[in-house]
Amino acid sequence: MSENLVIAKYYAESKLPIKEAAKRIGEEMSTGTWTDIRADDVHAKLGAKVLRAEGNEVEIGLPLDLFEPENIPQVLSVIAGNIFGLASIENLRLQDIEFPRAFVRHFRGPRIGMEEIRKIGKIYNRPVLGTIVKPKVGLSPEKTAERACLAAAGGVDLIKDDETLSDQKFCPLKQRVSRVMKKLDKLEDETGKMTFYAVNITSGADEIVDRAELALKNGANMLMIDVLTAGFSALQALSSANLKVPIHVHRTMHGAITRNQRHGISMLVFAKLVRLAGGSSLHIGSYHGKMDRNVDEIDACRDAIRNQWFRLKPLFPVASGGIHPGTVAANLDGYGIDCFIQAGGGIHGHPKGTAAGAKAMRQAIDGWLKGASVEEYAKQHEELRLALEQWGSD
Protein backbone atom coordinates (compact mmCIF):
# COMPACT_ATOMS: atom_id res chain seq x y z
CA MET A 1 0.00 0.00 0.00
CA SER A 2 1.29 3.47 -0.91
CA GLU A 3 2.13 5.66 2.07
CA ASN A 4 0.71 8.59 0.14
CA LEU A 5 -2.74 7.18 -0.60
CA VAL A 6 -5.93 6.50 1.30
CA ILE A 7 -7.64 3.60 -0.48
CA ALA A 8 -11.43 3.43 -0.55
CA LYS A 9 -13.10 0.22 -1.74
CA TYR A 10 -16.64 0.20 -3.14
CA TYR A 11 -19.31 -2.07 -4.50
CA ALA A 12 -20.84 -0.21 -7.45
CA GLU A 13 -23.75 -0.72 -9.83
CA SER A 14 -24.09 1.47 -12.91
CA LYS A 15 -25.37 1.30 -16.47
CA LEU A 16 -22.03 2.79 -17.43
CA PRO A 17 -19.03 0.51 -18.01
CA ILE A 18 -17.49 -0.06 -14.59
CA LYS A 19 -14.25 1.76 -15.47
CA GLU A 20 -16.19 4.85 -16.54
CA ALA A 21 -18.32 4.64 -13.39
CA ALA A 22 -15.17 4.39 -11.27
CA LYS A 23 -13.68 7.40 -13.03
CA ARG A 24 -16.77 9.49 -12.24
CA ILE A 25 -16.74 8.38 -8.61
CA GLY A 26 -13.11 9.36 -8.27
CA GLU A 27 -13.64 12.73 -9.92
CA GLU A 28 -16.53 13.59 -7.60
CA MET A 29 -14.44 12.61 -4.56
CA SER A 30 -11.54 14.84 -5.46
CA THR A 31 -10.90 17.51 -8.09
CA GLY A 32 -13.41 16.77 -10.83
CA THR A 33 -16.96 17.83 -11.58
CA TRP A 34 -19.59 17.28 -14.27
CA THR A 35 -17.64 19.19 -16.92
CA ASP A 36 -14.00 19.69 -17.80
CA ILE A 37 -12.15 22.22 -15.65
CA ARG A 38 -8.67 23.17 -16.77
CA ALA A 39 -6.38 22.85 -13.80
CA ASP A 40 -3.90 20.18 -14.78
CA ASP A 41 -1.53 20.84 -11.89
CA VAL A 42 -4.36 20.47 -9.35
CA HIS A 43 -5.70 17.30 -10.97
CA ALA A 44 -2.22 15.79 -11.07
CA LYS A 45 -1.55 16.51 -7.40
CA LEU A 46 -4.92 15.88 -5.75
CA GLY A 47 -7.00 13.96 -8.28
CA ALA A 48 -8.28 10.51 -7.28
CA LYS A 49 -6.73 7.49 -8.98
CA VAL A 50 -8.77 4.48 -10.10
CA LEU A 51 -6.70 1.55 -8.85
CA ARG A 52 -9.15 -1.19 -9.77
CA ALA A 53 -12.49 -1.47 -11.57
CA GLU A 54 -13.71 -4.99 -12.24
CA GLY A 55 -17.21 -6.46 -12.11
CA ASN A 56 -18.86 -4.43 -9.37
CA GLU A 57 -15.68 -3.75 -7.44
CA VAL A 58 -13.99 -0.36 -7.45
CA GLU A 59 -10.89 0.80 -5.61
CA ILE A 60 -10.02 4.48 -5.52
CA GLY A 61 -6.70 5.89 -4.34
CA LEU A 62 -6.93 9.32 -2.74
CA PRO A 63 -3.84 11.48 -2.21
CA LEU A 64 -3.10 12.00 1.47
CA ASP A 65 -3.05 15.78 1.00
CA LEU A 66 -6.80 15.68 0.32
CA PHE A 67 -7.37 15.00 4.01
CA GLU A 68 -7.13 17.28 6.99
CA PRO A 69 -5.33 15.52 9.86
CA GLU A 70 -7.59 14.34 12.71
CA ASN A 71 -10.78 15.57 11.00
CA ILE A 72 -13.02 12.50 10.66
CA PRO A 73 -16.07 14.50 9.49
CA GLN A 74 -13.96 15.80 6.60
CA VAL A 75 -12.74 12.26 5.83
CA LEU A 76 -16.35 11.11 5.54
CA SER A 77 -17.15 14.07 3.29
CA VAL A 78 -14.54 12.77 0.86
CA ILE A 79 -15.10 9.01 0.96
CA ALA A 80 -18.87 9.05 1.52
CA GLY A 81 -20.05 12.41 0.27
CA ASN A 82 -21.77 13.44 -2.97
CA ILE A 83 -20.75 10.21 -4.69
CA PHE A 84 -23.83 8.51 -3.23
CA GLY A 85 -26.07 10.95 -5.06
CA LEU A 86 -24.57 10.57 -8.55
CA ALA A 87 -27.37 9.84 -11.01
CA SER A 88 -25.08 7.64 -13.11
CA ILE A 89 -24.40 5.34 -10.13
CA GLU A 90 -27.44 3.25 -9.25
CA ASN A 91 -26.06 1.63 -6.11
CA LEU A 92 -22.85 2.29 -4.22
CA ARG A 93 -21.54 0.79 -0.99
CA LEU A 94 -18.33 1.82 0.75
CA GLN A 95 -16.97 -1.58 1.77
CA ASP A 96 -13.62 -0.74 3.33
CA ILE A 97 -11.07 1.99 3.79
CA GLU A 98 -7.31 1.57 4.13
CA PHE A 99 -5.30 4.30 5.83
CA PRO A 100 -1.51 4.57 5.57
CA ARG A 101 0.71 5.04 8.62
CA ALA A 102 1.18 8.70 7.74
CA PHE A 103 -2.56 9.22 8.22
CA VAL A 104 -3.05 7.05 11.32
CA ARG A 105 -0.15 8.67 13.20
CA HIS A 106 -2.27 11.81 13.70
CA PHE A 107 -4.72 9.84 15.88
CA ARG A 108 -4.09 8.66 19.41
CA GLY A 109 -6.80 6.01 19.33
CA PRO A 110 -8.16 4.44 22.53
CA ARG A 111 -6.64 5.78 25.74
CA ILE A 112 -8.12 2.79 27.57
CA GLY A 113 -8.27 -0.39 25.52
CA MET A 114 -8.83 -4.09 26.12
CA GLU A 115 -5.84 -4.64 28.37
CA GLU A 116 -6.64 -1.69 30.64
CA ILE A 117 -10.32 -2.66 30.97
CA ARG A 118 -9.31 -6.16 32.04
CA LYS A 119 -6.89 -4.75 34.62
CA ILE A 120 -9.39 -2.24 36.02
CA GLY A 121 -12.14 -4.84 36.33
CA LYS A 122 -9.83 -7.75 37.19
CA ILE A 123 -11.50 -9.72 34.42
CA TYR A 124 -9.07 -12.26 33.02
CA ASN A 125 -9.25 -15.28 30.74
CA ARG A 126 -12.94 -14.90 29.98
CA PRO A 127 -15.36 -12.59 28.16
CA VAL A 128 -16.74 -9.49 29.85
CA LEU A 129 -20.38 -10.03 30.75
CA GLY A 130 -22.64 -7.02 30.40
CA THR A 131 -26.29 -6.10 30.62
CA ILE A 132 -28.60 -3.25 29.69
CA VAL A 133 -31.05 -2.15 32.34
CA LYS A 134 -34.57 -3.13 31.28
CA PRO A 135 -37.11 -1.70 30.68
CA LYS A 136 -34.68 0.38 28.73
CA VAL A 137 -36.53 3.63 29.44
CA GLY A 138 -39.11 4.66 32.02
CA LEU A 139 -37.45 3.57 35.25
CA SER A 140 -36.66 6.15 37.93
CA PRO A 141 -33.05 6.60 39.11
CA GLU A 142 -33.89 4.51 42.20
CA LYS A 143 -35.43 1.67 40.19
CA THR A 144 -32.55 1.77 37.73
CA ALA A 145 -30.07 1.45 40.60
CA GLU A 146 -31.99 -1.44 42.15
CA ARG A 147 -32.02 -3.40 38.89
CA ALA A 148 -28.36 -2.62 38.22
CA CYS A 149 -27.40 -3.87 41.67
CA LEU A 150 -29.29 -7.13 41.17
CA ALA A 151 -27.47 -7.74 37.89
CA ALA A 152 -24.10 -6.97 39.50
CA ALA A 153 -24.87 -9.28 42.42
CA GLY A 154 -25.64 -12.02 39.90
CA GLY A 155 -22.22 -11.68 38.30
CA VAL A 156 -22.24 -9.14 35.48
CA ASP A 157 -19.11 -7.06 34.95
CA LEU A 158 -20.78 -4.19 33.12
CA ILE A 159 -24.11 -2.42 33.25
CA LYS A 160 -24.93 0.07 30.54
CA ASP A 161 -27.70 2.50 29.75
CA ASP A 162 -29.81 1.91 26.70
CA GLU A 163 -28.90 4.03 23.69
CA THR A 164 -32.20 5.93 24.01
CA LEU A 165 -31.69 6.89 27.66
CA SER A 166 -29.85 10.15 28.22
CA ASP A 167 -31.06 12.92 30.56
CA GLN A 168 -34.86 12.71 30.39
CA LYS A 169 -36.97 14.04 33.24
CA PHE A 170 -38.14 10.57 34.35
CA CYS A 171 -34.50 9.55 34.96
CA PRO A 172 -32.11 12.54 35.13
CA LEU A 173 -28.49 11.67 34.43
CA LYS A 174 -27.03 13.17 37.61
CA GLN A 175 -29.39 11.35 39.96
CA ARG A 176 -29.20 8.13 37.96
CA VAL A 177 -25.41 7.93 38.03
CA SER A 178 -25.24 8.86 41.69
CA ARG A 179 -27.73 6.23 42.79
CA VAL A 180 -26.40 3.46 40.57
CA MET A 181 -22.79 4.02 41.62
CA LYS A 182 -23.69 4.26 45.29
CA LYS A 183 -25.19 0.77 45.14
CA LEU A 184 -22.38 -0.65 42.99
CA ASP A 185 -19.71 0.82 45.27
CA LYS A 186 -21.44 -0.67 48.31
CA LEU A 187 -21.58 -4.06 46.60
CA GLU A 188 -17.87 -3.80 45.77
CA ASP A 189 -17.08 -3.04 49.42
CA GLU A 190 -19.00 -6.16 50.44
CA THR A 191 -17.75 -8.57 47.78
CA GLY A 192 -14.51 -7.10 46.42
CA LYS A 193 -15.84 -7.18 42.85
CA MET A 194 -16.20 -3.93 40.95
CA THR A 195 -18.77 -3.39 38.21
CA PHE A 196 -18.54 -0.93 35.34
CA TYR A 197 -21.48 1.38 34.70
CA ALA A 198 -21.49 2.86 31.21
CA VAL A 199 -23.68 5.95 31.50
CA ASN A 200 -25.04 7.32 28.24
CA ILE A 201 -23.84 10.92 27.85
CA THR A 202 -24.81 11.28 24.19
CA SER A 203 -25.37 14.93 23.29
CA GLY A 204 -23.92 17.56 20.98
CA ALA A 205 -20.16 17.96 20.65
CA ASP A 206 -20.40 21.34 22.39
CA GLU A 207 -21.93 19.75 25.50
CA ILE A 208 -20.66 16.21 25.66
CA VAL A 209 -17.45 16.83 27.63
CA ASP A 210 -19.37 18.82 30.25
CA ARG A 211 -21.89 16.00 30.51
CA ALA A 212 -19.05 13.50 30.86
CA GLU A 213 -17.51 15.52 33.67
CA LEU A 214 -20.89 15.68 35.43
CA ALA A 215 -21.18 11.90 35.21
CA LEU A 216 -17.65 11.42 36.55
CA LYS A 217 -18.24 13.87 39.38
CA ASN A 218 -21.14 11.66 40.45
CA GLY A 219 -19.08 8.48 40.39
CA ALA A 220 -19.26 7.11 36.83
CA ASN A 221 -16.49 4.66 35.94
CA MET A 222 -17.36 4.28 32.24
CA LEU A 223 -18.97 6.54 29.67
CA MET A 224 -21.15 5.65 26.69
CA ILE A 225 -21.76 7.50 23.44
CA ASP A 226 -24.01 6.84 20.44
CA VAL A 227 -21.32 7.65 17.90
CA LEU A 228 -23.38 7.95 14.72
CA THR A 229 -26.00 10.26 16.21
CA ALA A 230 -23.55 12.37 18.25
CA GLY A 231 -20.83 12.32 15.59
CA PHE A 232 -17.23 11.18 15.49
CA SER A 233 -16.06 14.63 16.57
CA ALA A 234 -17.97 14.15 19.84
CA LEU A 235 -16.13 10.88 20.45
CA GLN A 236 -12.83 12.57 19.63
CA ALA A 237 -13.65 15.36 22.08
CA LEU A 238 -14.20 12.80 24.84
CA SER A 239 -11.05 10.89 24.03
CA SER A 240 -8.86 13.98 23.93
CA ALA A 241 -10.28 15.26 27.23
CA ASN A 242 -8.25 12.63 29.11
CA LEU A 243 -11.17 11.60 31.32
CA LYS A 244 -9.40 8.40 32.48
CA VAL A 245 -12.37 6.05 32.11
CA PRO A 246 -13.29 3.70 29.24
CA ILE A 247 -15.56 4.98 26.47
CA HIS A 248 -18.22 2.48 25.42
CA VAL A 249 -19.42 3.12 21.86
CA HIS A 250 -22.90 2.21 20.64
CA ARG A 251 -23.69 2.12 16.93
CA THR A 252 -27.39 3.01 17.03
CA MET A 253 -28.70 4.18 13.63
CA HIS A 254 -26.10 2.09 11.82
CA GLY A 255 -28.72 -0.17 10.23
CA ALA A 256 -30.05 2.73 8.18
CA ILE A 257 -26.58 2.99 6.62
CA THR A 258 -25.02 -0.48 6.81
CA ARG A 259 -27.79 -3.03 6.29
CA ASN A 260 -28.21 -2.80 2.52
CA GLN A 261 -25.39 -4.87 1.05
CA ARG A 262 -25.60 -2.96 -2.26
CA HIS A 263 -25.75 0.62 -1.02
CA GLY A 264 -24.49 2.62 1.95
CA ILE A 265 -21.46 2.12 4.16
CA SER A 266 -20.23 -1.07 5.78
CA MET A 267 -19.83 -1.37 9.54
CA LEU A 268 -16.15 -2.11 8.90
CA VAL A 269 -15.55 1.50 7.90
CA PHE A 270 -17.23 2.80 11.06
CA ALA A 271 -15.29 0.32 13.19
CA LYS A 272 -11.97 1.64 11.91
CA LEU A 273 -13.07 5.23 12.47
CA VAL A 274 -14.13 4.46 16.05
CA ARG A 275 -10.68 3.00 16.73
CA LEU A 276 -9.05 6.13 15.34
CA ALA A 277 -11.37 8.37 17.36
CA GLY A 278 -10.65 6.68 20.68
CA GLY A 279 -13.43 4.26 21.62
CA SER A 280 -12.69 1.53 24.18
CA SER A 281 -15.43 -0.91 23.11
CA LEU A 282 -17.78 -1.00 20.15
CA HIS A 283 -20.99 -2.83 19.27
CA ILE A 284 -20.33 -4.65 15.98
CA GLY A 285 -23.02 -7.33 15.98
CA SER A 286 -23.83 -10.78 17.30
CA TYR A 287 -23.28 -14.13 15.63
CA HIS A 288 -26.66 -15.19 16.99
CA GLY A 289 -29.33 -12.80 18.23
CA LYS A 290 -32.33 -10.75 17.18
CA MET A 291 -30.57 -8.38 14.78
CA ASP A 292 -29.81 -8.83 11.10
CA ARG A 293 -26.23 -9.97 10.63
CA ASN A 294 -23.53 -10.44 8.04
CA VAL A 295 -21.05 -12.91 9.52
CA ASP A 296 -18.23 -11.96 7.16
CA GLU A 297 -18.65 -8.32 8.10
CA ILE A 298 -18.69 -9.11 11.82
CA ASP A 299 -15.49 -11.10 11.36
CA ALA A 300 -13.86 -8.20 9.54
CA CYS A 301 -14.94 -5.68 12.20
CA ARG A 302 -13.77 -7.96 15.00
CA ASP A 303 -10.32 -8.24 13.46
CA ALA A 304 -10.12 -4.55 12.56
CA ILE A 305 -10.56 -3.39 16.15
CA ARG A 306 -8.63 -6.16 17.93
CA ASN A 307 -5.67 -6.87 15.66
CA GLN A 308 -2.40 -4.95 15.53
CA TRP A 309 -2.90 -1.65 13.70
CA PHE A 310 0.21 0.47 13.85
CA ARG A 311 0.50 1.74 17.45
CA LEU A 312 -3.23 1.98 18.29
CA LYS A 313 -4.52 -0.04 21.24
CA PRO A 314 -7.10 -2.74 20.48
CA LEU A 315 -10.65 -2.28 21.72
CA PHE A 316 -13.32 -4.75 22.79
CA PRO A 317 -15.93 -5.87 20.25
CA VAL A 318 -19.42 -6.03 21.74
CA ALA A 319 -22.06 -8.66 20.97
CA SER A 320 -25.59 -7.59 21.86
CA GLY A 321 -29.19 -7.72 20.68
CA GLY A 322 -31.43 -10.62 21.64
CA ILE A 323 -28.68 -12.57 23.43
CA HIS A 324 -29.58 -15.06 26.17
CA PRO A 325 -27.77 -18.01 27.79
CA GLY A 326 -28.75 -20.34 24.98
CA THR A 327 -26.92 -18.19 22.41
CA VAL A 328 -23.71 -17.65 24.40
CA ALA A 329 -21.80 -20.49 22.75
CA ALA A 330 -22.64 -19.37 19.21
CA ASN A 331 -21.35 -15.88 19.96
CA LEU A 332 -18.23 -16.95 21.83
CA ASP A 333 -17.37 -19.42 19.08
CA GLY A 334 -17.11 -16.36 16.83
CA TYR A 335 -15.48 -13.91 19.24
CA GLY A 336 -13.47 -16.01 21.66
CA ILE A 337 -12.81 -14.55 25.10
CA ASP A 338 -11.86 -11.04 23.97
CA CYS A 339 -15.32 -9.51 23.76
CA PHE A 340 -18.19 -8.04 25.72
CA ILE A 341 -21.25 -10.26 25.59
CA GLN A 342 -24.33 -8.31 26.63
CA ALA A 343 -27.79 -9.57 27.46
CA GLY A 344 -30.67 -7.28 28.36
CA GLY A 345 -33.92 -9.19 28.14
CA GLY A 346 -31.87 -12.39 28.33
CA ILE A 347 -30.98 -11.46 31.92
CA HIS A 348 -33.90 -9.41 33.23
CA GLY A 349 -36.49 -11.69 31.62
CA HIS A 350 -35.29 -14.79 33.49
CA PRO A 351 -38.14 -16.66 35.26
CA LYS A 352 -36.50 -16.01 38.62
CA GLY A 353 -35.54 -12.42 37.96
CA THR A 354 -32.49 -10.32 37.22
CA ALA A 355 -29.95 -11.84 39.62
CA ALA A 356 -30.79 -15.35 38.47
CA GLY A 357 -30.61 -14.21 34.85
CA ALA A 358 -27.11 -12.86 35.41
CA LYS A 359 -26.08 -16.12 37.07
CA ALA A 360 -27.45 -18.08 34.11
CA MET A 361 -25.36 -16.03 31.69
CA ARG A 362 -22.23 -16.57 33.80
CA GLN A 363 -22.99 -20.27 33.93
CA ALA A 364 -23.34 -20.41 30.14
CA ILE A 365 -19.98 -18.66 29.78
CA ASP A 366 -18.34 -20.99 32.32
CA GLY A 367 -19.70 -24.00 30.50
CA TRP A 368 -18.33 -22.76 27.19
CA LEU A 369 -14.92 -22.12 28.75
CA LYS A 370 -14.88 -25.71 30.04
CA GLY A 371 -15.85 -27.11 26.65
CA ALA A 372 -19.24 -28.39 27.85
CA SER A 373 -22.43 -28.06 25.87
CA VAL A 374 -24.93 -25.64 27.35
CA GLU A 375 -27.48 -28.45 27.73
CA GLU A 376 -25.02 -30.62 29.63
CA TYR A 377 -23.85 -27.79 31.86
CA ALA A 378 -27.44 -26.85 32.66
CA LYS A 379 -28.03 -30.22 34.32
CA GLN A 380 -26.05 -29.05 37.36
CA HIS A 381 -27.00 -25.36 37.24
CA GLU A 382 -30.60 -24.46 37.96
CA GLU A 383 -30.50 -20.85 36.70
CA LEU A 384 -29.12 -21.97 33.37
CA ARG A 385 -31.61 -24.83 33.13
CA LEU A 386 -34.53 -22.46 33.67
CA ALA A 387 -33.15 -20.04 31.07
CA LEU A 388 -32.96 -22.81 28.48
CA GLU A 389 -36.51 -23.87 29.29
CA GLN A 390 -37.56 -20.24 28.74
CA TRP A 391 -35.65 -19.44 25.53
CA GLY A 392 -34.08 -22.66 24.24
CA SER A 393 -30.55 -22.98 22.89
CA ASP A 394 -28.90 -22.31 19.57
N, C-alpha and C positions, 0 to 999 in steps of 0.2 A: 504493500500500500504506500502511495506517495505521501511524504510528510507535508506536502503542500496542498493536499486535496481533502475535502470532506466528501465522502461518497454516499449518495442517497440511492436506495434501491426501491424500485416501484413495480407493481403489477399494473399494466395498462391495457385498456381496450379502446380501440379507435378504428374508424373506417379508413383512416389513412394508413399507408404502409408503416410498420412499427418504427422504422428508422426516421421517417419524417415526423411521426408523433413524438418520438424521443427528442428530436431536434427542437420542436416547438415547446416541449416541456422545459428543456434546458434554457431556451431563450427567455421564457417567462420568468424563470427563477433568477436570472442574472441580468444581462445587459440588453437583451432583445425586447422587441415589442411586435405589434402586428404588421408593421411595415419596416422597410430598410431605413436605418439611421446610420449615417456615416460617422463613425468614431472608431476607426480600426484599432487605434492604440488601446482604447478602453476595452473593446471586445477581446483583444488578444490577451490583456492582463486579467480581466475579471469575468470573461465569458465562460459559461458552463461548457463542459466537455462531455459528449456522449461516449461513455466507455463501453457500453454494451446495449444492444437492442435486438433481441431475438424472441420470437413467439410473442408472449405477453410480458416479457421481462425487460426492464430498462434500468440501466445504471448510469447515473449522472455524477460526474466529478465536478466539485465546486471549489474554486480557488479559496484558500484559507483567508485571504484578504477581504473576501466578501462578508466575513463574520466579525461582529464586534465581540471582543473577549468578555466572557462571563454573562452575556446577555441572551438568555434562553428564549425570551419572547421574540427577539430578532431572529434567532436561529429558526424558530418555527415559521416566521414570516417568509423565510427563504425556502425552506424545504417542504412547507405545507401551506403555502399562501395561495395566490391567485391561480396556481396551476389546477386546482380542483374545480375551478369554474370555467375552464377552457371548453368552448363549444365543440371543438374538434376531438376532445377526449371524452369518451362516453363513460368510462369508469377508470378510477385511478386509486391505488392503495399504496401508501408509503409502508413498505415492508420492513425496512431496516435502515440504519444509518451508521456509518463507520467514521469515527473521529480519529485523527492522527494525534500523536503525543503532543505536538505543538499546540493543539487546541485544548486537550484535556488538562494540560499543565496549569491552565488559568483557573481551574476549579479545585477546591479543597475536597469536595465530596463529603461523605459522612464523617462527622466528628466522633460519633459513637456508633460503632458498627457491631457486627455479630459477636466478636470476641469480648468487647466491653460489656455488652448486654448480658452475656453469660456470666461474666465476673461479678457484675453488680447484683444480679439475681441469684448467683450461685447455682446456676442451672447447667449442668454438665452431662454430656453423653446421652442426651435425649432431646426431643423437640420441646419447644416452649408451648405450653398449653394456655390458650386464652379464651375469653368469653366476651360477649357483648351483653350488657344489661338489657333484659327484656321485661315488659314491653319496651321497645326501643325509645319511645317518647311517651310522655304523660305522667311518669312517676315524679313525685316530689324529691327534693334532695335527700330527705330522710329515708324514703322508700328505696331510692337508688342506692344509698349507702348500705341499707340492710341487705339488699339483694347482692351487692358486691361482696359484702363480708361473708355471706353464705357460700358464694362461689369460691372465695379465697380459702375458707375453712375446708372446703371439699378438695382443694388441691390445685386450683388454677394458679398460674404464674402471672397472668396479665388480665386485667379487666379494661375494656375500652368502651367509650361512648359510641353510640350509633352515629353514622355520618350525618344524620338529620338533626341531631341534638347539638345545640350550641349554647345560646344564652337566653332561651325563651323564659317568659315570666313564670311558667309552671315549674321550672327547674333552673334557676339562675346559676350561672357558672361558678361564681364565688362561693355561694353556699353549698353547691354540689361538691366541689372539690374539697372544701373544708370538711364536710361531713364524711365523705368517702374516705379521705386520708386519715381522719381521726380513728375510724374503725379499723382500717388496714394497719395503721401504726400500732394500735392496741393489740391486734392479732399477732403482729410480728413480735411485740414484747413478750407475748405469752408462749409463742411457738418457736420463735427464732427464724421464721420464714417470711421474707419480704414478698410483696406483691406489687407489680407495676400497675399504675392506673393511667391510661392514656386518655387524657381529657381533650375533647374536641374544641380547639380554639379557632376553627375556620372563620375567617373574616377577611376584609380587604387588606392589601399589603400595607396600607398606611396605619392600620390598627393592630395587626396581628402580633407584633412584638410586644406591644403594651398588654394585650390579652394574655400572651404567654407569661409575661412577668407577673400578672395578677394571679394566674394559676399557680405559678411557682411559689409566690408569696404565701399562698394558702395550702402549700404542701405537695403539689403535684410532683411526681417523679418520672413522668413521661408526658409528652405532648402529642396531639394528633392533628393532622391537617388533611382536608379534602383537596388534593393538589390540582385537579383539573378545574374545580370551581373557583378556588382561591387564586390559582395561577402559580407558575413555577417561580416567579419573582418573590411571592410570599414565602415559599419554602426556602429560597435562598436567603431571604431576610432573617428567617428563624435560625438557619444554620450559621450565618455569619455573626449572629448576636452572641454566640458563645454561651448558651444558656445551660450547658452541662447536664442535659438530660436527653434521652433518646427521642427522636422524632418519628412517630408512627405515621405512615402515609397511606391514606385511603384513595381509591381510584374512582369513587363515585362519578357517574356520568360517562365513564369510559365506553360503555356499551353503545352509546349513540355514535361513537367514533370508530370503535374497534371491531364491532361484531360482524359487519358486512365484509366478507373475505374478498370482495371485488372492488371495494371503494372505502376510503377513509384512511385511518392510520392504525398500524398494528400496536398492540400493547408493548411489544419489544422496544419500539422507539421511546415510548413513555418511560419504560423501565430504565433505559440508559440515561434519560434526562433526569430522572429522580436520583439516580446515583451521583450524577454530576452535581445536582443541586443540594445534596446533603441529607437525604432521608436515611433513617436507620433501619426501617422495615417497610415493606411494600406489599399490598395485596396484588397478587398476579393471577389468582384463579385456583380452583380446586380440581383435582383429578376425578373426584366424584362428589357431587353436591347438587344443589338446585339450579345453579347458573349454567348458561350455555358455555361450552368450553371447546378450545382447540388445543389438543394435547401437545402438538408440535410447538405451538406458540408458547404454551406454559413452560415446556422444556427450555426453549430458547431464552425466555425471560429469567427463569431460574438460574441458568448458567451465566447470563449477562450481569446479574447483580451479585452472584456469589463468587465467580471465578476471578482470577488475577486480571486486573485491568490497570495497567501502569501502576501508580502508587495509591490508587483509591481503595479505601477499606471496603470489604464486602458488607452487604446488608442482608437482613433476613427476608426471605420470601414468605408471604402469608397466604395460607389456604383458608378460605372462609366461604360461607354461603350454603346453608342446608346441610352442614356437617353434623354427624352424630356418631356415637361409638361404633356403630356398624360400618361406617365409612372410613374409619381411621386408617385401617391397613391399606386401603386403596390409595389414600393420599400419601401416606408415609412410604409406600413402595415407590412413589414418584419423586418425593422430596428427600427421603432419608431423614436424618435427625436434625439437620440444619434448616429448620423452618419454624414458623409459628403455625399451630393448627388451632383454629378458633371455632367454637361452637356456641351459638346463641340459643336458639330454640332447642338444640340438641343437648343442652345442659338444663336450662330452666324449665323445659317441658317434660322432664323426667317424672315418672309416676310418683316418686317419693320426694320430688322437689329439687331445688337448686343444688344443695350440698351433695345430695346423692347423684345428681346428674354430673357434677364435677368429678366425683369419685369414679363414676362409670367411664368417663373419658380417660382419666388417668389409668384405670385398669385396662382399657383397650390399648393405650400406648404401651403399658408395661408388658402386656401379652405380645404385642408386635415385637418389642425389643427382645423378648425371650424366644421368638420364633414360633410361638403358639398361635393357632387359629383363634379368632375371636370367639367362635362357638365353644371351643374346648376350654378356653380361659374363663368363659362365663360360668362354667359348671361349678367353679369354686368362688365366684364373686357375684354376690347377689345383685349389687347395683348394675353391673354390666348385664347380667341375665335379664333383669327387668327392662333395661334399655333395648335389648335385642327383641324382646317380646313386643315392645312398643313400636319400634321402627324397622326391625329386621336388620340384615347385614348385606353387605355388597356381594 
